[in-house]
Amino acid sequence: MFFLILFFVHFQAVVIPILLGIKSINKFKHLKNNELIPFGFIFLGLASLSEMADHTQTSWIYVDRSSLFNWLFYSFLSLGLTFLSISVIKNKFILGTNILLSFCSIISYYLFDKNFSLLFQVIISILLIINWQRIFKDWLFILYPIFGIIFTTLFGANLSISGNQFWHILIGPSGTISVLTFYLVLKRSIKKIT
């Protein structure tokens, strides 16, 4: 039973972002780089798919390790957050900086380890929060840092420290709430910005 729950929470973390990505195609034309939004969501879904693939090598028990699929997880996560961030940016320098940070995140995991990659991902997340809050000014966006950063980090830290797989079940739904937050903010922005 536990395995089924664990599989389902990971599966929904793949399907929901990909469906939101498909649903976003040609939808948010009021934003500068709206064609990047579907890719942002789809990359987040692919990140979860990579994590699922990694778990098949560890019998679905969370193991804090570096692997090809774990690298893909962090790479797709970086790309997803970056694409969502730059989808609202007009300034080419800030846009380029975001892309460079994503590239550094992907390469640093491969060259060093995931701790370096995480450092770049923190910066990417901060820039995403700044960019989106500046453009949308939507109180609902506070759910992203709460669920996508604070809760997932807290659950992940508890999982790493205790080894209790219960925390593993909570990470996927927490991340999905943050992904749904992105979509809801985008949807609400149609009325605000247009």
Disulfide bonds with the S-S distance in Angstrom:
none
